[in-house]
Amino acid sequence: MAIKEKIFVGIPSKIVGKEFANFFKKLTSKKEEVINVSHYLKQPFYEIKNVAIGLPFRIKNTEVLGIKQIQLNEIEKKKLVESVKKIKDNLSSLN
């Protein structure tokens, strides 16, 4: 008799439900909250533009207030720029 293993793929629904509830709570909150959103950068952000990256956005009562200001040190800035360059290089190799 063969033993069958259960293989689960993806995120369990309980976790998804909890995360969606937390997201919706922040989105509709009357106080300012921060959510991470993928955003296409048309204008330079730490020398980065013309690519979509995840950034923290300030929101309040379903209104997007803007990107939360981030103070990166030189090492963090260098790593961010290098990471985005790798993303762009990988994407351009798909063409």
C-alpha positions in Angstrom: 0.0 0.0 0.0 1.5 3.3 -1.1 1.7 6.2 1.4 0.3 9.4 0.1 1.7 12.7 1.3 -0.5 15.8 1.6 1.2 18.6 -0.3 -0.1 22.1 0.4 0.7 24.9 -2.0 0.1 28.6 -1.3 -0.9 30.4 1.8 -3.5 28.9 4.2 -6.9 30.6 4.0 -6.8 31.5 7.7 -3.6 33.5 7.2 -4.9 35.2 4.1 -8.2 36.1 5.8 -6.3 37.5 8.8 -3.9 39.5 6.6 -6.7 40.9 4.5 -8.6 41.9 7.7 -5.5 43.7 8.9 -5.0 45.4 5.6 -8.7 46.6 5.4 -8.5 47.8 9.0 -5.5 49.9 8.2 -7.0 51.1 5.0 -10.2 52.4 6.7 -8.6 53.6 9.9 -9.2 57.2 11.0 -5.6 57.4 12.2 -2.6 57.5 9.8 -1.3 54.0 9.0 1.4 52.6 6.8 0.9 49.8 4.2 3.3 48.4 1.7 2.3 48.9 -1.9 4.0 48.1 -5.2 4.5 51.4 -7.0 5.9 52.3 -10.4 8.5 55.1 -10.0 8.2 57.7 -12.7 10.2 60.2 -10.7 13.6 59.4 -9.1 13.5 57.8 -5.6 17.0 57.3 -4.2 18.2 57.4 -7.8 15.7 54.7 -8.8 13.1 55.3 -11.5 11.2 53.5 -14.3 10.5 50.4 -12.2 7.9 49.1 -9.8 9.0 48.4 -6.3 7.3 47.9 -2.9 7.2 51.1 -0.8 5.6 52.1 2.4 2.6 54.4 1.8 0.9 56.5 4.4 -2.9 56.2 4.4 -5.8 57.5 6.4 -9.5 56.8 6.1 -9.1 55.2 2.6 -7.0 58.1 1.3 -3.4 57.6 0.1 -1.4 60.4 1.6 1.9 59.6 -0.1 5.1 57.6 0.3 6.4 57.4 3.9 9.7 59.2 4.1 12.5 56.7 4.5 15.9 57.7 5.8 18.4 55.2 4.4 22.1 55.2 5.4 24.7 54.9 2.6 24.9 51.1 2.9 21.1 50.6 2.7 20.9 53.0 -0.2 23.7 51.2 -2.1 22.0 47.8 -1.5 18.6 49.1 -2.6 20.0 50.6 -5.8 22.0 47.3 -6.5 18.8 45.2 -5.9 16.7 47.3 -8.3 19.5 47.2 -10.9 19.4 43.4 -10.7 15.6 43.4 -11.1 15.9 45.6 -14.1 18.6 43.5 -15.6 16.6 40.3 -15.1 13.5 41.9 -16.6 15.4 43.2 -19.6 16.8 39.7 -20.3 13.2 38.4 -20.8 12.8 40.5 -23.9 
